Amino acid sequence: MSVSHPRVLAAQALSGIVHDGVSLRAAFASFSTKLSDARDRALLSALLHAGARWWLRFAVALEGLLERPLHEREAQVHALLVLGLVQLEILHLPEYAAVAATVDAARDLRRPAFAGLVNALLRRWLRERDARNAALDTDIATRTAHPRWLIASISADWPSDADAILAADNEQAPLWLRVNRRRVTRAELAARFAAENIAAQAPAALPQALVLEQSLDVTRLPGYAEGLFSVQDGAAQFAAGLIDARAGMRVLDACAAPGGKAAHILETADVDLLALDRDRQRLPRMHENFARLGLRAEARVGDASDPSAWWDGRRFERILLDAPCSATGIIRRQPDVKLHRRASDIATLAGTQDRLLESLWPLLAPGGRLVYATCAVLAAENSACIGAFLARHADAAATPVTIGWRAAGAGVQNLPGEGGMDGFFYAIVEKRA
């Protein structure tokens, strides 16, 4: 394989992400199997994340460099050119090496006729970069690499915080772990990491959390195969505490896959838990996660909005609804959200969230608790959704969420990057007895 091979794969994968709607996670999972060297896989990951994160800036930059647009059949060449600029401006790779390797990648893509164009455009960029970057920075869409509809929505909902949210979206998120308290203490796992020279912080607000200073292949960390920990952002780790499940309770995780929050609940209390998800293809991974962690739960295929197809009539004392959402709070981790989400999706998602709440509410026992969560930052999916639900149900009462986040209607909101965590919303609704 040539030295440019990761760049060839990155161009192919990024083209699929941008033009075919392939998720970044799926693209990396597919293309990384073609690389045997861990350093090449790390480069592929860096290229894909930076390429998706900054596409809306550097695709526009290319428009100013090209004398005429590339034909649509040259989508991979287009992606390669964007990746060339990303290597220079975001990853800060050595200029000569980045240009030469990207030119080689054009040949390896079986597009040798474009090698000269790639070389010329990247060298022109290096000569004119200051002026061209300054021009891109005059427009908020290209300065922040966000779609205009999302900038407008964030600015409307969070006028004082919009700039900070947009900036945080373009930062790399830290690696958060959740310690499996049934198998090890946080101090013991931290000591194992330290023995391997793996630096980790232990945040006070989350007693089972560790934050690694460097993002690493978690499957190679000590204790992974033994089920001593899971990957879970700090914001998501509050869910189990808010559910407040106690021994013997019947608990429903209504949109459970891949099972992280369900596993955390099971690590916290001996409960009868049903992990439900409508996507059959996601259940095997959920089973694998439970098995690795030494946990037992019933995992079932089912649509939470249609309980008649799966509910046995016995009510739950606790329900977690981690609702399908826009994922606008986790753009740091999934920058392809900026490319795939559309303004019209928000009303559709809000409608789905309303239906889920209405469908699940009869399943909650009197005196029971429902925790509503999203990894979104838009009010339509969060405070407005819960506010409307409470207005429709006289037997529903909002309970204060006391985790130190900012108030957002009847719930609380963490914005991307705050506390080193993802953007997340929680509300607690209890059913009057």
Kinemage of the C-alpha trace (Angstrom):
@kinemage 1
@onewidth
@group {chain A} dominant
@subgroup {mainchain}
@vectorlist {calphas} color= white
{ca met a 1} P 0.000 0.000 0.000
{ca ser a 2} L 1.173 3.510 -0.749
{ca val a 3} L 1.730 6.037 1.990
{ca ser a 4} L -1.347 7.911 0.771
{ca his a 5} L -3.683 4.964 1.229
{ca pro a 6} L -5.501 6.370 4.322
{ca arg a 7} L -6.172 9.537 2.319
{ca val a 8} L -7.653 7.514 -0.540
{ca leu a 9} L -9.985 5.759 1.865
{ca ala a 10} L -10.791 9.047 3.574
{ca ala a 11} L -11.747 10.651 0.248
{ca gln a 12} L -13.981 7.712 -0.637
{ca ala a 13} L -15.582 7.644 2.795
{ca leu a 14} L -16.056 11.413 3.053
{ca ser a 15} L -17.681 11.479 -0.372
{ca gly a 16} L -20.195 8.917 0.873
{ca ile a 17} L -20.835 10.918 4.040
{ca val a 18} L -21.439 14.167 2.167
{ca his a 19} L -23.233 12.971 -0.947
{ca asp a 20} L -24.887 9.681 0.015
{ca gly a 21} L -25.932 10.336 3.604
{ca val a 22} L -23.675 7.648 5.092
{ca ser a 23} L -23.023 8.271 8.780
{ca leu a 24} L -19.457 9.036 9.802
{ca arg a 25} L -19.574 6.208 12.319
{ca ala a 26} L -20.641 3.681 9.677
{ca ala a 27} L -18.133 4.996 7.147
{ca phe a 28} L -15.227 4.694 9.556
{ca ala a 29} L -16.328 1.225 10.673
{ca ser a 30} L -16.380 0.078 7.062
{ca phe a 31} L -13.214 1.702 5.718
{ca ser a 32} L -10.996 1.261 8.777
{ca thr a 33} L -11.081 -2.515 8.306
{ca lys a 34} L -8.967 -1.995 5.178
{ca leu a 35} L -6.086 -0.638 7.256
{ca ser a 36} L -3.892 -2.893 9.355
{ca asp a 37} L -1.732 -0.220 10.986
{ca ala a 38} L -3.140 1.581 14.045
{ca arg a 39} L -1.495 4.843 12.945
{ca asp a 40} L -3.218 4.671 9.572
{ca arg a 41} L -6.567 4.069 11.266
{ca ala a 42} L -5.922 7.055 13.528
{ca leu a 43} L -5.152 9.213 10.494
{ca leu a 44} L -8.306 8.007 8.751
{ca ser a 45} L -10.371 8.912 11.835
{ca ala a 46} L -8.760 12.352 12.090
{ca leu a 47} L -9.324 13.052 8.395
{ca leu a 48} L -12.967 11.977 8.457
{ca his a 49} L -13.863 13.893 11.600
{ca ala a 50} L -12.081 17.065 10.484
{ca gly a 51} L -13.372 16.706 6.934
{ca ala a 52} L -16.993 16.399 8.051
{ca arg a 53} L -16.577 19.072 10.731
{ca trp a 54} L -15.139 21.649 8.332
{ca trp a 55} L -16.746 20.664 5.017
{ca leu a 56} L -19.042 23.694 4.981
{ca arg a 57} L -15.987 25.958 5.148
{ca phe a 58} L -13.554 24.329 2.781
{ca ala a 59} L -16.062 23.268 0.127
{ca val a 60} L -16.786 26.991 -0.237
{ca ala a 61} L -13.054 27.718 -0.247
{ca leu a 62} L -12.683 25.363 -3.210
{ca glu a 63} L -15.331 27.252 -5.151
{ca gly a 64} L -13.015 30.265 -5.079
{ca leu a 65} L -9.990 28.224 -6.160
{ca leu a 66} L -11.506 26.263 -9.030
{ca glu a 67} L -11.918 27.959 -12.391
{ca arg a 68} L -14.992 25.808 -13.009
{ca pro a 69} L -16.806 23.340 -10.755
{ca leu a 70} L -15.827 19.693 -10.820
{ca his a 71} L -18.256 17.340 -12.514
{ca glu a 72} L -20.549 15.602 -10.043
{ca arg a 73} L -19.008 12.249 -10.938
{ca glu a 74} L -15.747 13.520 -9.437
{ca ala a 75} L -17.159 13.621 -5.924
{ca gln a 76} L -14.178 11.698 -4.537
{ca val a 77} L -11.714 14.165 -6.061
{ca his a 78} L -13.765 16.981 -4.542
{ca ala a 79} L -13.595 15.274 -1.144
{ca leu a 80} L -9.844 14.743 -1.542
{ca leu a 81} L -9.321 18.452 -2.238
{ca val a 82} L -11.285 19.378 0.881
{ca leu a 83} L -9.170 16.930 2.851
{ca gly a 84} L -6.044 18.543 1.439
{ca leu a 85} L -7.131 21.902 2.858
{ca val a 86} L -8.131 20.264 6.141
{ca gln a 87} L -4.667 18.734 6.490
{ca leu a 88} L -3.081 22.143 6.070
{ca glu a 89} L -5.474 24.308 8.095
{ca ile a 90} L -6.968 22.033 10.767
{ca leu a 91} L -4.634 19.084 11.292
{ca his a 92} L -1.564 21.256 10.666
{ca leu a 93} L 0.379 18.512 8.942
{ca pro a 94} L 3.726 19.499 7.381
{ca glu a 95} L 2.948 21.381 4.196
{ca tyr a 96} L 5.203 19.473 1.822
{ca ala a 97} L 4.107 16.074 3.112
{ca ala a 98} L 0.403 16.972 3.067
{ca val a 99} L 0.523 18.296 -0.490
{ca ala a 100} L 2.652 15.460 -1.852
{ca ala a 101} L 0.588 12.728 -0.186
{ca thr a 102} L -2.679 14.269 -1.408
{ca val a 103} L -1.329 14.431 -4.975
{ca asp a 104} L -0.321 10.767 -4.678
{ca ala a 105} L -3.822 9.976 -3.421
{ca ala a 106} L -5.333 11.453 -6.580
{ca arg a 107} L -3.342 8.927 -8.595
{ca asp a 108} L -4.308 6.110 -6.227
{ca leu a 109} L -7.952 7.085 -6.713
{ca arg a 110} L -7.336 6.276 -10.382
{ca arg a 111} L -7.699 9.940 -11.243
{ca pro a 112} L -4.129 10.688 -12.405
{ca ala a 113} L -5.397 13.476 -14.642
{ca phe a 114} L -6.322 15.425 -11.515
{ca ala a 115} L -2.934 15.113 -9.813
{ca gly a 116} L -1.707 18.367 -11.359
{ca leu a 117} L -4.900 20.180 -10.360
{ca val a 118} L -4.604 18.965 -6.768
{ca asn a 119} L -0.985 20.110 -6.612
{ca ala a 120} L -1.748 23.506 -8.126
{ca leu a 121} L -4.773 24.255 -5.964
{ca leu a 122} L -3.108 23.300 -2.694
{ca arg a 123} L 0.002 25.320 -3.517
{ca arg a 124} L -2.132 28.276 -4.525
{ca trp a 125} L -3.944 27.996 -1.212
{ca leu a 126} L -0.631 28.112 0.651
{ca arg a 127} L 0.332 31.289 -1.191
{ca glu a 128} L -3.033 32.983 -0.573
{ca arg a 129} L -4.174 31.343 2.656
{ca asp a 130} L -4.232 34.455 4.844
{ca ala a 131} L -6.450 36.452 2.508
{ca arg a 132} L -8.700 33.513 1.726
{ca asn a 133} L -9.137 32.543 5.380
{ca ala a 134} L -9.962 36.148 6.211
{ca ala a 135} L -12.615 36.202 3.486
{ca leu a 136} L -14.158 32.959 4.743
{ca asp a 137} L -14.281 34.374 8.262
{ca thr a 138} L -16.489 37.296 7.191
{ca asp a 139} L -19.466 34.947 6.790
{ca ile a 140} L -20.669 33.190 9.950
{ca ala a 141} L -21.656 30.079 7.974
{ca thr a 142} L -18.145 29.528 6.618
{ca arg a 143} L -16.437 30.864 9.747
{ca thr a 144} L -18.183 28.289 11.927
{ca ala a 145} L -18.842 25.623 9.264
{ca his a 146} L -22.507 25.316 10.281
{ca pro a 147} L -25.604 25.338 8.068
{ca arg a 148} L -27.437 28.651 8.174
{ca trp a 149} L -30.685 27.149 9.467
{ca leu a 150} L -28.881 25.675 12.485
{ca ile a 151} L -27.055 28.922 13.221
{ca ala a 152} L -30.413 30.727 13.163
{ca ser a 153} L -32.087 28.124 15.401
{ca ile a 154} L -29.288 28.117 17.966
{ca ser a 155} L -29.174 31.929 17.961
{ca ala a 156} L -32.938 32.130 18.532
{ca asp a 157} L -32.931 29.634 21.413
{ca trp a 158} L -29.602 30.624 23.004
{ca pro a 159} L -28.871 34.225 21.955
{ca ser a 160} L -26.240 34.817 24.639
{ca asp a 161} L -24.535 31.470 24.126
{ca ala a 162} L -24.745 30.953 20.367
{ca asp a 163} L -21.121 31.864 19.633
{ca ala a 164} L -19.871 29.543 22.379
{ca ile a 165} L -22.066 26.669 21.125
{ca leu a 166} L -20.872 27.045 17.536
{ca ala a 167} L -17.252 27.170 18.672
{ca ala a 168} L -17.651 24.153 20.975
{ca asp a 169} L -19.186 22.126 18.137
{ca asn a 170} L -15.878 22.373 16.292
{ca glu a 171} L -13.764 21.112 19.171
{ca gln a 172} L -12.763 17.484 19.704
{ca ala a 173} L -14.689 15.929 22.582
{ca pro a 174} L -12.779 14.232 25.417
{ca leu a 175} L -13.108 10.501 26.026
{ca trp a 176} L -15.398 9.778 28.976
{ca leu a 177} L -15.626 6.363 30.599
{ca arg a 178} L -18.151 4.988 33.077
{ca val a 179} L -16.720 2.568 35.645
{ca asn a 180} L -18.714 -0.632 36.173
{ca arg a 181} L -19.199 -0.405 39.932
{ca arg a 182} L -20.256 -4.059 40.129
{ca arg a 183} L -16.761 -5.147 39.131
{ca val a 184} L -14.297 -2.462 40.162
{ca thr a 185} L -14.010 0.863 41.970
{ca arg a 186} L -13.059 4.032 40.167
{ca ala a 187} L -9.873 4.295 42.203
{ca glu a 188} L -8.861 0.740 41.292
{ca leu a 189} L -9.421 1.292 37.573
{ca ala a 190} L -7.615 4.632 37.653
{ca ala a 191} L -4.673 2.879 39.303
{ca arg a 192} L -4.601 0.260 36.530
{ca phe a 193} L -4.577 3.024 33.956
{ca ala a 194} L -1.808 4.877 35.780
{ca ala a 195} L 0.292 1.707 35.809
{ca glu a 196} L 0.065 1.779 32.006
{ca asn a 197} L 0.877 5.520 31.880
{ca ile a 198} L -2.697 6.374 30.871
{ca ala a 199} L -3.643 9.683 32.457
{ca ala a 200} L -7.246 10.020 33.652
{ca gln a 201} L -9.222 12.555 35.659
{ca ala a 202} L -11.980 11.676 38.146
{ca pro a 203} L -14.684 14.405 38.104
{ca ala a 204} L -16.317 14.977 41.475
{ca ala a 205} L -19.860 15.376 40.132
{ca leu a 206} L -19.943 11.884 38.613
{ca pro a 207} L -18.642 9.189 40.974
{ca gln a 208} L -18.316 6.499 38.302
{ca ala a 209} L -16.677 8.659 35.612
{ca leu a 210} L -13.125 8.866 34.332
{ca val a 211} L -11.998 11.299 31.651
{ca leu a 212} L -8.957 10.422 29.581
{ca glu a 213} L -6.624 13.178 28.523
{ca gln a 214} L -6.035 11.475 25.174
{ca ser a 215} L -8.523 9.692 22.946
{ca leu a 216} L -7.451 6.066 22.637
{ca asp a 217} L -8.724 2.800 21.208
{ca val a 218} L -10.888 1.776 24.160
{ca thr a 219} L -10.799 -1.907 23.256
{ca arg a 220} L -7.057 -1.849 24.001
{ca leu a 221} L -7.401 -0.220 27.412
{ca pro a 222} L -6.776 -2.422 30.468
{ca gly a 223} L -10.050 -3.788 31.771
{ca tyr a 224} L -12.140 -3.417 28.650
{ca ala a 225} L -12.446 -7.134 27.900
{ca glu a 226} L -13.189 -7.744 31.585
{ca gly a 227} L -16.160 -5.378 31.439
{ca leu a 228} L -14.697 -2.929 33.932
{ca phe a 229} L -15.939 0.148 32.069
{ca ser a 230} L -18.001 1.507 29.207
{ca val a 231} L -17.662 4.574 26.995
{ca gln a 232} L -20.273 7.143 27.975
{ca asp a 233} L -20.163 10.929 27.955
{ca gly a 234} L -20.502 12.626 31.314
{ca ala a 235} L -23.824 14.249 30.414
{ca ala a 236} L -25.379 10.861 29.678
{ca gln a 237} L -24.104 9.476 32.977
{ca phe a 238} L -26.598 11.599 34.931
{ca ala a 239} L -29.534 9.575 33.580
{ca ala a 240} L -29.216 6.640 35.978
{ca gly a 241} L -29.170 8.903 39.020
{ca leu a 242} L -32.191 10.849 37.812
{ca ile a 243} L -34.153 7.646 37.244
{ca asp a 244} L -33.500 6.795 40.926
{ca ala a 245} L -34.271 3.105 40.395
{ca arg a 246} L -34.396 0.951 43.491
{ca ala a 247} L -34.141 -2.772 44.048
{ca gly a 248} L -37.109 -4.718 42.756
{ca met a 249} L -38.538 -1.935 40.610
{ca arg a 250} L -39.793 -2.548 37.093
{ca val a 251} L -37.939 -0.225 34.722
{ca leu a 252} L -38.339 0.522 31.015
{ca asp a 253} L -35.600 1.986 28.827
{ca ala a 254} L -37.838 2.850 25.904
{ca cys a 255} L -35.251 3.648 23.207
{ca ala a 256} L -32.367 1.685 24.621
{ca ala a 257} L -29.825 0.758 21.933
{ca pro a 258} L -26.879 0.501 22.233
{ca gly a 259} L -27.716 0.017 25.891
{ca gly a 260} L -25.391 2.404 27.709
{ca lys a 261} L -27.979 4.000 29.993
{ca ala a 262} L -29.749 0.684 30.597
{ca ala a 263} L -26.425 -0.853 31.634
{ca his a 264} L -25.745 2.043 33.992
{ca ile a 265} L -29.140 1.542 35.672
{ca leu a 266} L -28.385 -2.172 36.063
{ca glu a 267} L -24.981 -1.363 37.553
{ca thr a 268} L -26.732 0.875 40.084
{ca ala a 269} L -29.635 -1.269 41.297
{ca asp a 270} L -31.077 -4.793 41.077
{ca val a 271} L -34.110 -4.053 38.946
{ca asp a 272} L -36.358 -5.806 36.450
{ca leu a 273} L -35.361 -3.882 33.327
{ca leu a 274} L -36.791 -4.055 29.836
{ca ala a 275} L -34.475 -2.575 27.194
{ca leu a 276} L -36.618 -1.781 24.165
{ca asp a 277} L -35.562 -0.661 20.708
{ca arg a 278} L -37.391 -0.615 17.418
{ca asp a 279} L -34.316 -1.495 15.314
{ca arg a 280} L -33.719 -5.243 15.329
{ca gln a 281} L -30.220 -4.800 13.908
{ca arg a 282} L -29.128 -2.886 17.010
{ca leu a 283} L -30.097 -5.593 19.497
{ca pro a 284} L -27.017 -7.807 19.040
{ca arg a 285} L -24.730 -4.976 20.099
{ca met a 286} L -26.910 -4.350 23.141
{ca his a 287} L -26.685 -8.036 24.094
{ca glu a 288} L -22.902 -7.914 23.630
{ca asn a 289} L -22.587 -4.868 25.877
{ca phe a 290} L -24.669 -6.417 28.654
{ca ala a 291} L -22.692 -9.676 28.433
{ca arg a 292} L -19.307 -7.937 28.563
{ca leu a 293} L -20.393 -5.992 31.648
{ca gly a 294} L -21.865 -9.060 33.360
{ca leu a 295} L -25.411 -7.658 33.396
{ca arg a 296} L -28.775 -9.268 32.737
{ca ala a 297} L -31.783 -7.555 31.185
{ca glu a 298} L -34.575 -8.364 28.800
{ca ala a 299} L -33.770 -6.766 25.447
{ca arg a 300} L -36.648 -6.737 23.003
{ca val a 301} L -37.541 -5.324 19.608
{ca gly a 302} L -40.471 -2.955 19.910
{ca asp a 303} L -41.740 0.478 18.946
{ca ala a 304} L -42.195 2.581 22.073
{ca ser a 305} L -44.915 4.566 20.306
{ca asp a 306} L -46.986 1.377 19.855
{ca pro a 307} L -47.063 -0.441 23.227
{ca ser a 308} L -49.913 -2.711 22.119
{ca ala a 309} L -47.395 -4.755 20.155
{ca trp a 310} L -45.100 -5.551 23.117
{ca trp a 311} L -46.473 -4.392 26.504
{ca asp a 312} L -47.789 -7.102 28.856
{ca gly a 313} L -50.052 -4.730 30.791
{ca arg a 314} L -47.875 -4.471 33.897
{ca arg a 315} L -46.942 -0.892 34.639
{ca phe a 316} L -43.437 0.388 35.180
{ca glu a 317} L -42.290 2.357 38.223
{ca arg a 318} L -39.577 4.026 36.195
{ca ile a 319} L -39.388 4.909 32.489
{ca leu a 320} L -36.396 6.389 30.702
{ca leu a 321} L -37.224 8.020 27.391
{ca asp a 322} L -33.966 8.946 25.699
{ca ala a 323} L -35.877 10.223 22.726
{ca pro a 324} L -34.820 10.258 19.078
{ca cys a 325} L -33.632 13.792 18.443
{ca ser a 326} L -31.641 16.098 16.176
{ca ala a 327} L -28.344 15.218 17.933
{ca thr a 328} L -27.471 18.927 17.860
{ca gly a 329} L -25.835 18.542 21.267
{ca ile a 330} L -23.257 15.971 20.140
{ca ile a 331} L -21.890 17.597 16.985
{ca arg a 332} L -18.441 17.497 18.602
{ca arg a 333} L -18.634 13.692 18.391
{ca gln a 334} L -20.768 13.406 15.270
{ca pro a 335} L -19.872 16.355 13.034
{ca asp a 336} L -21.775 14.778 10.133
{ca val a 337} L -24.938 15.999 11.894
{ca lys a 338} L -24.149 19.382 10.325
{ca leu a 339} L -24.288 17.784 6.886
{ca his a 340} L -27.229 15.427 7.316
{ca arg a 341} L -29.744 17.274 9.476
{ca arg a 342} L -32.265 19.626 7.830
{ca ala a 343} L -34.405 22.412 9.294
{ca ser a 344} L -37.551 20.483 8.395
{ca asp a 345} L -36.398 17.573 10.570
{ca ile a 346} L -36.989 19.456 13.817
{ca ala a 347} L -40.779 19.618 13.586
{ca thr a 348} L -40.872 15.959 12.547
{ca leu a 349} L -38.702 14.953 15.498
{ca ala a 350} L -40.763 17.050 17.910
{ca gly a 351} L -43.858 15.235 16.671
{ca thr a 352} L -42.184 11.880 17.294
{ca gln a 353} L -41.160 12.962 20.791
{ca asp a 354} L -44.751 14.019 21.554
{ca arg a 355} L -46.100 10.656 20.361
{ca leu a 356} L -43.593 8.745 22.462
{ca leu a 357} L -44.496 10.675 25.599
{ca glu a 358} L -48.209 10.148 25.002
{ca ser a 359} L -47.764 6.431 24.292
{ca leu a 360} L -45.583 5.752 27.323
{ca trp a 361} L -47.435 7.804 29.909
{ca pro a 362} L -50.223 5.192 30.450
{ca leu a 363} L -47.503 2.593 31.107
{ca leu a 364} L -46.168 4.498 34.128
{ca ala a 365} L -47.522 3.465 37.516
{ca pro a 366} L -49.099 6.107 39.793
{ca gly a 367} L -46.301 7.636 41.844
{ca gly a 368} L -43.805 6.569 39.179
{ca arg a 369} L -41.171 8.645 37.429
{ca leu a 370} L -40.436 9.277 33.757
{ca val a 371} L -37.107 10.817 32.787
{ca tyr a 372} L -37.102 12.546 29.411
{ca ala a 373} L -33.703 13.054 27.789
{ca thr a 374} L -32.288 14.241 24.477
{ca cys a 375} L -28.818 15.018 23.173
{ca ala a 376} L -30.225 18.149 21.509
{ca val a 377} L -29.975 21.862 22.239
{ca leu a 378} L -33.089 23.141 20.456
{ca ala a 379} L -36.069 24.211 22.556
{ca ala a 380} L -38.645 22.608 20.244
{ca glu a 381} L -37.348 19.182 21.233
{ca asn a 382} L -36.731 19.960 24.881
{ca ser a 383} L -38.395 22.621 27.025
{ca ala a 384} L -41.248 23.232 24.549
{ca cys a 385} L -41.943 19.522 24.189
{ca ile a 386} L -42.094 18.867 27.937
{ca gly a 387} L -44.020 22.097 28.582
{ca ala a 388} L -46.715 21.079 26.125
{ca phe a 389} L -46.904 17.585 27.618
{ca leu a 390} L -47.343 18.922 31.140
{ca ala a 391} L -50.072 21.273 29.945
{ca arg a 392} L -52.002 18.321 28.486
{ca his a 393} L -51.798 16.068 31.556
{ca ala a 394} L -53.228 17.088 34.898
{ca asp a 395} L -51.732 13.982 36.512
{ca ala a 396} L -48.183 14.928 35.438
{ca ala a 397} L -45.924 16.977 37.699
{ca ala a 398} L -42.467 18.239 36.902
{ca thr a 399} L -39.817 17.471 39.515
{ca pro a 400} L -36.774 19.775 39.802
{ca val a 401} L -33.594 18.392 38.248
{ca thr a 402} L -30.772 19.254 40.638
{ca ile a 403} L -27.559 18.498 38.795
{ca gly a 404} L -26.226 22.041 38.513
{ca trp a 405} L -27.177 22.711 34.893
{ca arg a 406} L -28.961 25.774 33.585
{ca ala a 407} L -32.766 25.869 33.811
{ca ala a 408} L -34.680 25.235 30.585
{ca gly a 409} L -38.423 25.361 31.183
{ca ala a 410} L -39.389 22.374 33.331
{ca gly a 411} L -35.997 20.755 32.715
{ca val a 412} L -32.306 21.536 32.597
{ca gln a 413} L -29.863 21.943 29.734
{ca asn a 414} L -26.142 21.442 29.345
{ca leu a 415} L -24.665 23.168 26.321
{ca pro a 416} L -21.904 21.542 24.227
{ca gly a 417} L -18.553 21.716 25.969
{ca glu a 418} L -19.863 22.874 29.342
{ca gly a 419} L -18.121 20.834 32.009
{ca gly a 420} L -16.318 19.043 29.172
{ca met a 421} L -19.609 17.302 28.387
{ca asp a 422} L -22.029 17.014 25.486
{ca gly a 423} L -25.111 19.130 24.974
{ca phe a 424} L -27.950 17.360 26.798
{ca phe a 425} L -31.444 18.015 28.167
{ca tyr a 426} L -33.216 16.310 31.077
{ca ala a 427} L -36.682 16.640 32.551
{ca ile a 428} L -38.284 14.536 35.299
{ca val a 429} L -42.042 14.005 35.214
{ca glu a 430} L -43.807 12.134 38.016
{ca lys a 431} L -47.329 10.724 37.881
{ca arg a 432} L -49.569 11.868 40.694
{ca ala a 433} L -50.864 8.937 42.706
